Structure formats: structure tokens, C-alpha cells
């Protein structure tokens, strides 16, 4: 499924066309217009028009409720799949691994621009082509078995924007499954600065606190938030405007309730720690 606000019609058409070209799979494709119509879409694509912008995770969830099948794949409206066997290849990887519940491909800018390091969802980035276990995902191109997605409770709707991919990954780990970054599978996406969104810094901080409050055992909540607070202070010490916006969101996160709390539990924390990244950093 694809989610759009109708602002990138050429990119949307390219992305949907790349989905419709997929071989070796049966497709049920829906395009969600988040806050209005998506505009023209290729034949073979259903349309779900939401009258108001409900946020990225909620919009994805509405689309997920309109499609059927054993697998569910989410593609941003400015992303596309260069290979016509991408979906078949990705499904084959998940089946081969046996215990993978969520897969993110390597993301490449199709113009040849340098791809942001943030698209590799691990602390020790390494080479983009290196595959392995991860504990968050870039949300723009993700594949899951449908039953795993449903067991996660879908994307975390309260976030509206940012960090829902971390929660989804944590909740996959909580099911006794792994999350895989696959460096051999490729999705295209332009290299755009996420800080272009006016509320990026506030939502980044608020959602970081909410992420801990919704998912971690209570003793780990202040530890996780403290570690990220130190990171942000060190990162933006010379940009007080950004840091001020960030701390505004930080305070909002503590002051407000995100709802939907469901701790991943100590067993999941232990599994993640053994796999290389306990959820405190």
C-alpha cells in the first residue's frame, strides 16, 4: 500500500507503477489519500480517501485494513522499486531466514546522490550492502507477514510522524522474531532532509519519550530517555534553536500520555541485548 497527500503526483505514479510491475506475486494495491484525494492513480490500484490528515502511521493502518493477503508491504509515495522481482525476492528472504518478522531493504537515491546514513538502521553503520539484525526500520519500504503486523497492533497511531518504525521493530522482537535489514534488496527514495518538516524537532523529542512510555518496562523508561537526551545535547549543543525545540517536545512527552501502552517485556529486552542492542540506547 502507498500513502500520499497528493503533493508528489509524478513520484506517486512511478512508485505505484513499480508495484504493479512486480512478478511472481498476486497483488492487492491500495493508495490512501491522507487528507484528500491522491489524484490519478494507475489502473489496478484501489483508492481510499481520508477527509482529514490522520498522520502517517494511522494512514498506513487505514490502508492495511483495506487489503488482503499473507504479506503486507508499505511504500512511501516518493519511493519506488527498481527490480520487478523485489517483492518475490523479499518474501523468499523472510521464508529462508525462518524467524524474520519485518524486513527493510537498502535505500538508494536513484539520481546517484549520497544516501543518508540514517537509512541504515544500526549504530555501527558499516557498509550499506551489509545485511543483519536491526532494532528499528526506515518506514518507507517495509515488508511483514500479515499475521505479524496484526500481532504488533499495526503502526503506533499517536506518534503522527516519527519513531513509529522503532516501535514496530520492538514489537516484532517481542514476538520472538527478528527484524532484518537486507543490503541486497534495493528500494529507491530521494535523499531529503527530514528536518524539512516544521515540527520535526518537537515531534522527534516528544515521540522518543512516548516510545519509552508505551513500550519499555517502567524501570528502563528513564534510562532510555536519558541516553537519548545526552545524545541530542551533544549533537546540537551549538544549535540552541534546534535544542530548544527538541526540549519543548521532550517536556511535552513527559507531560502527556500517548496511550496504547503494551510493554515488550523483559524477555524481549534480553533477546535484543543478546542480539547486540538493548533498548536503552
C-alpha positions as CSV (number, residue, x, y, z in Angstrom):
1,X,0.0,0.0,0.0
2,X,1.0,3.6,-0.5
3,X,0.2,6.7,1.5
4,X,0.1,10.2,0.0
5,X,-1.2,13.8,0.4
6,X,-1.3,14.3,-3.3
7,X,1.8,16.6,-3.4
8,X,4.1,14.3,-5.5
9,X,1.9,13.0,-8.3
10,X,4.8,12.0,-10.6
11,X,6.7,10.2,-7.8
12,X,3.4,8.5,-6.7
13,X,2.7,7.3,-10.2
14,X,6.3,5.9,-10.5
15,X,6.1,4.1,-7.2
16,X,2.7,2.6,-7.8
17,X,3.7,1.5,-11.3
18,X,6.8,-0.2,-9.8
19,X,4.5,-2.1,-7.5
20,X,2.2,-3.1,-10.4
21,X,5.2,-4.4,-12.3
22,X,6.1,-6.9,-9.6
23,X,6.4,-10.5,-10.8
24,X,5.7,-13.8,-9.0
25,X,3.2,-12.4,-6.6
26,X,-0.5,-11.7,-6.5
27,X,-1.2,-8.0,-5.8
28,X,-3.9,-6.1,-3.9
29,X,-2.7,-2.5,-4.0
30,X,-4.4,0.5,-2.3
31,X,-3.4,4.1,-2.3
32,X,-4.5,6.1,0.7
33,X,-5.2,9.8,0.2
34,X,-4.4,11.2,3.7
35,X,-6.4,14.4,3.9
36,X,-7.9,14.4,0.4
37,X,-7.8,12.5,-2.9
38,X,-4.5,11.1,-4.2
39,X,-5.1,12.3,-7.7
40,X,-4.9,10.0,-10.7
41,X,-3.5,6.5,-10.0
42,X,-2.7,3.7,-12.4
43,X,-5.4,1.1,-13.3
44,X,-5.3,-1.8,-10.8
45,X,-4.9,0.5,-7.7
46,X,-7.7,1.0,-5.3
47,X,-8.1,4.4,-3.6
48,X,-9.0,5.1,0.0
49,X,-9.6,8.8,0.5
50,X,-9.4,10.1,4.1
51,X,-11.1,13.6,4.5
52,X,-8.5,14.7,7.1
53,X,-4.8,14.1,7.6
54,X,-4.7,11.4,10.4
55,X,-1.0,11.2,10.4
56,X,1.4,8.8,8.7
57,X,1.0,5.7,11.0
58,X,-2.7,6.0,11.2
59,X,-3.0,6.5,7.4
60,X,-0.9,3.3,6.8
61,X,-3.2,1.4,9.2
62,X,-6.3,2.5,7.4
63,X,-4.8,1.3,4.1
64,X,-3.7,-2.0,5.7
65,X,-7.3,-2.6,6.7
66,X,-8.4,-2.4,3.0
67,X,-6.0,-5.0,1.6
68,X,-5.9,-8.8,1.9
69,X,-3.1,-11.3,1.6
70,X,-0.5,-13.3,3.5
71,X,2.0,-10.4,3.3
72,X,1.8,-6.6,3.7
73,X,4.2,-4.1,2.1
74,X,4.3,-0.4,2.7
75,X,5.8,2.0,0.2
76,X,6.1,5.8,0.6
77,X,4.7,7.9,-2.2
78,X,8.1,9.1,-3.2
79,X,9.7,5.7,-3.1
80,X,9.8,3.0,-5.9
81,X,11.1,-0.5,-6.6
82,X,13.8,-0.8,-9.3
83,X,13.5,-4.6,-9.6
84,X,10.3,-6.3,-10.8
85,X,11.1,-9.2,-8.6
86,X,11.6,-7.2,-5.4
87,X,8.6,-8.5,-3.5
88,X,9.1,-12.1,-4.5
89,X,12.8,-11.8,-3.5
90,X,12.0,-10.2,-0.2
91,X,9.4,-12.8,0.7
92,X,11.9,-15.5,-0.2
93,X,14.4,-13.9,2.2
94,X,11.9,-13.9,5.1
95,X,11.0,-17.5,4.4
96,X,14.6,-18.6,4.1
97,X,15.6,-17.0,7.4
98,X,12.6,-18.6,9.2
99,X,12.4,-16.2,12.1
100,X,12.3,-12.8,10.5
101,X,9.1,-10.8,11.1
102,X,10.0,-7.5,9.5
103,X,12.3,-6.6,6.6
104,X,13.7,-3.3,5.4
105,X,15.7,-3.1,2.1
106,X,18.7,-0.9,1.4
107,X,17.6,2.5,0.3
108,X,19.3,4.3,-2.6
109,X,18.8,7.7,-4.1
110,X,18.0,7.0,-7.8
111,X,19.9,10.1,-9.0
112,X,23.2,8.9,-7.6
113,X,23.2,11.4,-4.7
114,X,24.8,10.1,-1.5
115,X,22.3,8.2,0.6
116,X,21.9,9.4,4.2
117,X,23.5,7.2,6.8
118,X,20.2,7.2,8.8
119,X,18.7,4.9,6.2
120,X,21.0,2.1,7.7
121,X,19.1,1.5,11.0
122,X,22.0,0.5,13.2
123,X,24.5,2.3,15.4
124,X,27.6,0.7,13.7
125,X,26.5,1.6,10.2
126,X,29.1,-0.4,8.3
127,X,28.6,-0.8,4.6
128,X,25.1,-0.2,3.2
129,X,25.3,-3.6,1.5
130,X,25.9,-5.4,4.8
131,X,22.7,-7.3,6.0
132,X,21.9,-8.1,9.6
133,X,19.6,-7.8,12.6
134,X,18.3,-4.3,13.4
135,X,16.1,-2.7,16.1
136,X,14.3,0.0,14.1
137,X,13.4,0.5,10.5
138,X,13.1,3.2,7.9
139,X,9.4,3.1,7.3
140,X,9.3,4.0,3.6
141,X,9.6,0.4,2.3
142,X,8.8,-2.4,4.7
143,X,7.6,-5.9,4.4
144,X,5.9,-8.1,7.0
145,X,3.8,-11.2,7.2
146,X,0.3,-10.1,7.8
147,X,-0.2,-12.0,11.0
148,X,3.0,-10.4,12.4
149,X,1.7,-6.9,11.6
150,X,-1.6,-7.6,13.2
151,X,0.0,-9.0,16.3
152,X,2.0,-5.8,16.6
153,X,-1.2,-3.8,16.7
154,X,-0.2,-2.0,13.5
155,X,1.8,1.2,13.4
156,X,1.6,3.4,16.5
157,X,-1.0,6.0,15.6
158,X,-0.4,8.5,18.4
159,X,3.0,9.4,17.0
160,X,1.6,11.1,13.9
161,X,5.1,11.3,12.5
162,X,8.5,9.8,13.5
163,X,9.6,6.8,15.6
164,X,6.7,4.5,14.7
165,X,9.3,2.4,12.9
166,X,11.2,1.8,16.1
167,X,8.0,0.7,17.9
168,X,7.0,-1.7,15.2
169,X,10.5,-3.2,15.2
170,X,10.5,-3.6,19.0
171,X,7.1,-5.3,18.9
172,X,8.3,-7.7,16.3
173,X,11.2,-8.6,18.6
174,X,8.7,-9.1,21.4
175,X,7.0,-11.8,19.3
176,X,10.2,-13.8,19.4
177,X,11.1,-12.8,15.8
178,X,13.9,-10.8,14.3
179,X,14.0,-7.6,12.3
180,X,16.3,-7.7,9.2
181,X,18.0,-5.0,7.2
182,X,18.7,-6.6,3.8
183,X,21.6,-4.9,1.9
184,X,21.0,-6.9,-1.3
185,X,17.4,-5.7,-1.8
186,X,17.1,-2.2,-3.0
187,X,14.3,0.5,-2.9
188,X,14.7,3.9,-4.4
189,X,14.0,7.2,-2.5
190,X,15.3,10.7,-2.9
191,X,17.8,11.9,-0.2
192,X,15.7,14.5,1.6
193,X,16.4,16.1,4.9
194,X,13.6,15.0,7.4
195,X,14.1,18.3,9.2
196,X,12.2,20.0,6.3
197,X,9.1,19.3,8.4
198,X,8.3,22.3,10.5
199,X,7.7,20.3,13.7
200,X,10.4,17.7,13.1
201,X,12.5,18.5,16.2
202,X,9.5,18.8,18.6
203,X,7.9,15.5,17.4
204,X,11.3,13.8,17.4
205,X,11.7,14.5,21.1
206,X,8.0,14.0,22.2
207,X,7.8,10.7,20.4
208,X,11.1,9.5,21.8
209,X,9.6,9.9,25.3
210,X,6.3,8.3,24.2
211,X,8.2,5.4,22.6
212,X,9.7,4.5,26.0
213,X,6.4,5.1,27.9
214,X,4.4,2.9,25.5
215,X,6.8,0.0,25.2
216,X,9.5,-0.4,27.8
217,X,9.4,-1.9,31.2
218,X,9.0,1.0,33.6
219,X,12.5,0.9,35.1
220,X,14.0,1.3,31.6
221,X,11.9,4.3,30.7
222,X,14.1,7.0,32.3
223,X,17.3,5.2,31.3
224,X,16.3,5.1,27.6
225,X,15.1,8.8,27.6
226,X,18.3,9.9,29.5
227,X,20.6,8.2,27.0
228,X,18.9,10.0,24.0
229,X,18.8,13.3,25.9
230,X,22.6,13.1,26.2
231,X,22.9,12.3,22.5
232,X,20.8,15.3,21.5
233,X,22.6,17.7,23.8
234,X,26.0,16.7,22.4
235,X,24.7,16.7,18.8
236,X,23.0,20.1,18.9
237,X,25.0,22.0,21.6
238,X,26.0,24.6,19.0
239,X,22.4,25.0,17.6
240,X,20.4,26.3,20.6
241,X,17.3,26.9,18.5
242,X,17.0,23.3,17.5
243,X,17.8,22.2,21.0
244,X,15.1,24.5,22.4
245,X,12.5,23.0,20.0
246,X,13.7,19.5,21.0
247,X,13.4,20.1,24.7
248,X,9.9,21.6,24.2
249,X,8.9,18.3,22.7
250,X,10.8,16.4,25.4
251,X,8.7,18.2,28.1
252,X,5.5,17.5,26.2
253,X,6.3,13.8,26.0
254,X,6.6,13.6,29.8
255,X,3.6,15.8,30.4
256,X,1.2,13.9,28.1
257,X,0.1,10.3,27.7
258,X,0.4,8.6,24.3
259,X,-2.0,5.8,25.3
260,X,-1.7,2.3,24.0
261,X,0.9,1.1,26.5
262,X,2.0,-2.5,25.9
263,X,5.4,-3.4,27.4
264,X,7.6,-5.5,25.2
265,X,8.6,-7.3,28.4
266,X,11.9,-8.3,30.0
267,X,12.3,-11.4,27.7
268,X,12.3,-9.2,24.6
269,X,14.8,-6.8,26.3
270,X,17.1,-9.8,27.0
271,X,16.8,-11.0,23.4
272,X,17.6,-7.6,21.9
273,X,20.5,-7.3,24.3
274,X,21.9,-10.7,23.2
275,X,21.4,-9.6,19.6
276,X,23.6,-6.5,20.2
277,X,21.4,-3.6,21.2
278,X,19.4,-3.5,24.4
279,X,16.6,-0.9,24.2
280,X,18.3,1.7,26.4
281,X,20.5,3.4,23.7
